[in-house]
Amino acid sequence: MKNIVIIIAICIYCSSCVNERKFTYFRDVPDTIALFNIADTGYKPVIIKPDDLLQINISSPNPEANTFFVSPGTSSSSINGTTTTASANNMANTYLVDKDGVIELPIVGRVNVKGLTTIQVKDEIKNKVLTFLKDPIVTVRLQNFKITVLGEVNRPANYIVPNERVSLLDAIGMAGDLTLYGQRENVLLIRELEGKKVLTRLNLNNSNLFQSPYYYLQQNDIVYVEPNKARVASTDMTRIRNFTIITSLTSLATIIIARLF
């Protein structure tokens, strides 16, 4: 009897170790080392494209002159089918990049921003504003940096991110982490490049993820977490159980009707 109890305890312990390992990120990182260095491929700034929304604020020591560079905001906007609500202050000085990659600024006029980063746009506008303002301060922010997280996460949704430097782990964190049924070693990333869809698989169990050119997300990226075999099996069992219940109820109803008539 004592031997049986010991065997059961060992099985339970081994089972718990397997489960813990199954749901752990970056398994290859040693748990007995204080410092573990991983080379980073580097962050690539987001490139501005047509239909982007840019919030551009222009100011200078002269408050009266600043008023000429202010445009009114709106209370809500629709970005690529995703509706976001913001205060008028948040949406003030927001400009839509047209199909030619151009925005229209008060006083300054047309500015071609297609293919530029927000830093390059800031420098371009600052050079143009120097004609009208002394010591201008220009800030440029992308307002419609959207990512989509789908599949086995706790909060699948579209997310509008207030900054441009967003990693895959940031996206998963915003979505409330993976569920117990998510495949951590096979996360699908869908990205649009030059009018084509590029699909790649990423492994959250391996620290090489940090070296992937897809670790940092780009605008409109889609992250899809596939279900594991346990989820598929549980779904099949649920269908079988429901089918069995319906069949049993149908048989019972048939028997009752036969006895009544």
VEXDREN-2710 file (C-alpha; in Angstrom, 1 decimal):
% VEXDREN-2710
k/r/px/py/pz
1/MET/0.0/0.0/0.0
2/LYS/2.8/2.3/0.9
3/ASN/4.5/1.7/-2.4
4/ILE/1.3/2.5/-4.3
5/VAL/1.0/5.9/-2.5
6/ILE/4.6/6.7/-3.4
7/ILE/4.1/5.8/-7.0
8/ILE/1.0/8.0/-7.2
9/ALA/2.8/10.9/-5.6
10/ILE/5.7/10.6/-8.1
11/CYS/3.2/10.6/-11.0
12/ILE/1.4/13.7/-9.7
13/TYR/4.7/15.4/-9.2
14/CYS/5.9/14.6/-12.8
15/SER/2.6/15.6/-14.2
16/SER/2.8/19.0/-12.5
17/CYS/6.3/19.5/-13.8
18/VAL/5.1/18.8/-17.4
19/ASN/2.2/21.2/-17.1
20/GLU/4.4/24.0/-15.6
21/ARG/6.9/23.5/-18.5
22/LYS/4.1/23.5/-21.0
23/PHE/2.9/27.0/-20.0
24/THR/6.3/28.7/-19.4
25/TYR/7.6/31.3/-21.8
26/PHE/11.3/31.2/-22.9
27/ARG/12.1/27.7/-21.7
28/ASP/15.7/28.0/-22.9
29/VAL/16.6/30.8/-20.5
30/PRO/18.4/29.2/-17.5
31/ASP/16.7/29.7/-14.1
32/THR/19.9/29.6/-12.2
33/ILE/21.7/32.5/-13.8
34/ALA/21.5/36.2/-12.7
35/LEU/22.1/37.8/-16.1
36/PHE/21.2/36.5/-19.5
37/ASN/22.1/38.7/-22.5
38/ILE/20.2/38.4/-25.8
39/ALA/21.2/40.4/-28.9
40/ASP/18.4/42.7/-30.1
41/THR/17.8/43.1/-33.8
42/GLY/16.8/46.7/-33.2
43/TYR/13.6/48.7/-33.6
44/LYS/12.7/50.0/-37.0
45/PRO/10.6/53.2/-37.0
46/VAL/7.1/53.0/-38.5
47/ILE/6.8/54.3/-42.0
48/ILE/3.8/56.6/-42.7
49/LYS/1.4/55.5/-45.4
50/PRO/-1.8/56.9/-47.0
51/ASP/-4.9/56.9/-44.7
52/ASP/-2.7/57.4/-41.6
53/LEU/-3.7/60.0/-39.0
54/LEU/-1.0/62.3/-37.7
55/GLN/-1.4/64.6/-34.8
56/ILE/0.9/67.6/-35.4
57/ASN/1.4/70.3/-32.8
58/ILE/3.3/73.4/-33.7
59/SER/4.2/76.0/-31.1
60/SER/6.6/78.9/-30.4
61/PRO/7.4/81.6/-27.8
62/ASN/4.8/83.8/-29.6
63/PRO/1.3/82.6/-28.4
64/GLU/-0.5/84.8/-30.9
65/ALA/1.3/83.3/-33.9
66/ASN/0.6/79.8/-32.6
67/THR/-3.1/80.2/-33.1
68/PHE/-2.6/80.1/-36.9
69/PHE/-1.4/76.5/-36.7
70/VAL/-4.2/75.1/-34.7
71/SER/-7.0/73.0/-36.3
72/PRO/-10.2/71.9/-34.4
73/GLY/-10.6/68.4/-33.2
74/THR/-13.5/65.9/-33.4
75/SER/-15.1/63.8/-30.7
76/SER/-14.7/60.5/-32.5
77/SER/-13.1/59.0/-35.6
78/SER/-13.2/55.8/-37.6
79/ILE/-9.8/54.3/-38.3
80/ASN/-9.7/51.3/-40.7
81/GLY/-13.1/50.2/-39.5
82/THR/-12.3/50.6/-35.8
83/THR/-14.1/53.4/-34.1
84/THR/-12.3/55.2/-31.3
85/THR/-13.6/58.0/-29.1
86/ALA/-11.4/60.8/-27.8
87/SER/-11.7/64.3/-26.5
88/ALA/-11.5/67.2/-28.8
89/ASN/-8.1/68.1/-27.4
90/ASN/-6.8/64.6/-28.2
91/MET/-8.0/64.8/-31.8
92/ALA/-7.1/68.5/-32.4
93/ASN/-4.4/69.2/-35.0
94/THR/-5.0/65.7/-36.5
95/TYR/-4.5/65.3/-40.3
96/LEU/-5.4/62.5/-42.6
97/VAL/-2.7/61.4/-45.1
98/ASP/-4.3/61.4/-48.5
99/LYS/-3.9/58.7/-51.2
100/ASP/-0.8/60.6/-52.5
101/GLY/0.8/60.7/-49.1
102/VAL/0.2/64.4/-48.5
103/ILE/-1.2/66.4/-45.6
104/GLU/-2.5/70.0/-45.7
105/LEU/-1.3/72.2/-42.8
106/PRO/-2.6/75.7/-42.0
107/ILE/-0.3/78.4/-43.4
108/VAL/2.3/75.9/-44.4
109/GLY/0.3/74.2/-47.0
110/ARG/0.9/70.7/-48.6
111/VAL/3.5/68.5/-47.1
112/ASN/4.5/65.1/-48.6
113/VAL/4.9/62.6/-45.7
114/LYS/4.6/59.3/-47.5
115/GLY/7.5/56.9/-46.7
116/LEU/8.8/59.1/-43.9
117/THR/9.0/58.4/-40.2
118/THR/7.4/60.7/-37.6
119/ILE/10.8/62.1/-36.8
120/GLN/11.5/62.9/-40.4
121/VAL/8.0/64.5/-40.7
122/LYS/8.8/66.6/-37.7
123/ASP/12.1/67.9/-39.2
124/GLU/10.3/68.5/-42.6
125/ILE/7.6/70.6/-41.0
126/LYS/10.0/72.4/-38.7
127/ASN/12.0/73.6/-41.7
128/LYS/8.9/74.9/-43.4
129/VAL/7.5/76.6/-40.2
130/LEU/10.8/78.5/-39.7
131/THR/9.5/81.0/-42.4
132/PHE/6.7/82.0/-40.1
133/LEU/7.8/81.2/-36.5
134/LYS/11.0/81.8/-34.5
135/ASP/12.3/78.8/-32.6
136/PRO/9.3/76.6/-33.4
137/ILE/8.6/73.4/-31.5
138/VAL/7.0/70.6/-33.6
139/THR/5.7/67.3/-32.3
140/VAL/4.3/64.5/-34.5
141/ARG/2.5/61.4/-33.3
142/LEU/0.8/58.6/-35.3
143/GLN/-2.8/58.4/-34.0
144/ASN/-4.0/55.2/-35.7
145/PHE/-1.3/52.6/-34.8
146/LYS/-3.6/49.6/-34.7
147/ILE/-2.9/46.0/-34.0
148/THR/-5.2/43.0/-33.8
149/VAL/-4.9/40.1/-31.4
150/LEU/-7.1/37.0/-32.1
151/GLY/-7.5/33.4/-31.0
152/GLU/-6.6/31.9/-27.6
153/VAL/-6.1/35.1/-25.7
154/ASN/-8.3/36.4/-22.8
155/ARG/-9.3/39.7/-24.6
156/PRO/-9.2/39.3/-28.4
157/ALA/-9.7/42.7/-30.0
158/ASN/-8.4/45.5/-32.1
159/TYR/-6.1/47.8/-30.1
160/ILE/-5.2/51.4/-30.9
161/VAL/-1.7/52.0/-29.4
162/PRO/-0.6/55.5/-28.3
163/ASN/3.0/54.8/-29.2
164/GLU/4.9/53.3/-32.2
165/ARG/7.3/51.0/-30.3
166/VAL/5.1/47.9/-29.6
167/SER/6.5/44.4/-29.3
168/LEU/4.7/41.0/-29.7
169/LEU/4.8/40.6/-25.9
170/ASP/3.2/44.1/-25.5
171/ALA/0.4/43.0/-27.7
172/ILE/-0.1/39.7/-25.8
173/GLY/-0.1/41.7/-22.6
174/MET/-2.8/44.1/-23.8
175/ALA/-4.9/41.1/-24.8
176/GLY/-4.7/39.7/-21.2
177/ASP/-2.1/36.9/-22.0
178/LEU/-2.7/33.6/-23.7
179/THR/-5.3/31.2/-22.3
180/LEU/-4.3/27.8/-21.1
181/TYR/-5.3/26.5/-24.6
182/GLY/-3.0/28.7/-26.6
183/GLN/-0.1/27.3/-28.6
184/ARG/2.9/29.3/-27.3
185/GLU/5.3/27.7/-29.7
186/ASN/3.4/28.5/-32.9
187/VAL/2.0/32.1/-32.8
188/LEU/1.0/33.3/-36.3
189/LEU/1.8/36.9/-37.3
190/ILE/0.2/38.4/-40.4
191/ARG/1.7/41.6/-41.8
192/GLU/1.1/43.6/-45.0
193/LEU/4.2/44.6/-47.0
194/GLU/3.9/46.4/-50.3
195/GLY/0.3/45.2/-50.8
196/LYS/1.0/41.5/-50.0
197/LYS/0.3/39.5/-46.9
198/VAL/3.3/38.1/-45.2
199/LEU/2.8/35.3/-42.7
200/THR/5.3/34.0/-40.2
201/ARG/5.4/31.7/-37.1
202/LEU/6.9/32.9/-33.8
203/ASN/7.9/30.7/-30.8
204/LEU/7.2/32.2/-27.4
205/ASN/9.1/29.3/-25.8
206/ASN/12.4/30.4/-27.3
207/SER/14.4/33.5/-26.4
208/ASN/15.4/33.8/-30.1
209/LEU/12.1/35.6/-30.4
210/PHE/13.9/38.8/-29.4
211/GLN/16.2/38.5/-32.4
212/SER/13.3/38.2/-34.9
213/PRO/12.6/41.1/-37.2
214/TYR/8.9/40.5/-36.4
215/TYR/9.4/40.9/-32.6
216/TYR/8.5/44.6/-32.9
217/LEU/5.1/45.0/-34.5
218/GLN/4.1/47.3/-37.4
219/GLN/0.9/49.1/-38.0
220/ASN/-2.1/46.8/-38.8
221/ASP/-0.3/43.6/-37.8
222/ILE/-2.5/40.7/-36.9
223/VAL/-1.4/38.3/-34.1
224/TYR/-3.3/35.0/-34.1
225/VAL/-2.8/32.4/-31.3
226/GLU/-3.9/29.0/-32.4
227/PRO/-5.7/26.5/-30.1
228/ASN/-3.7/23.5/-28.9
229/LYS/-4.9/19.9/-29.0
230/ALA/-6.5/20.1/-25.6
231/ARG/-8.8/22.8/-26.8
232/VAL/-9.7/20.9/-29.9
233/ALA/-10.3/17.7/-27.9
234/SER/-12.5/19.6/-25.3
235/THR/-14.5/21.1/-28.2
236/ASP/-15.1/17.7/-29.7
237/MET/-16.1/16.3/-26.3
238/THR/-18.5/19.1/-25.8
239/ARG/-20.1/18.5/-29.2
240/ILE/-20.4/14.7/-28.5
241/ARG/-21.9/15.5/-25.0
242/ASN/-24.4/17.9/-26.5
243/PHE/-25.3/15.4/-29.3
244/THR/-25.8/12.6/-26.7
245/ILE/-28.0/14.9/-24.6
246/ILE/-30.1/15.9/-27.6
247/THR/-30.4/12.3/-28.7
248/SER/-31.5/11.1/-25.2
249/LEU/-34.1/13.9/-25.0
250/THR/-35.4/13.0/-28.4
251/SER/-35.7/9.3/-27.5
252/LEU/-37.4/10.2/-24.2
253/ALA/-39.9/12.5/-26.0
254/THR/-40.6/9.8/-28.5
255/ILE/-41.3/7.2/-25.8
256/ILE/-43.6/9.7/-23.9
257/ILE/-45.6/10.5/-27.1
258/ALA/-45.9/6.8/-28.0
259/ARG/-47.4/6.0/-24.5
260/LEU/-49.8/8.9/-24.7
261/PHE/-51.2/8.0/-28.1
END
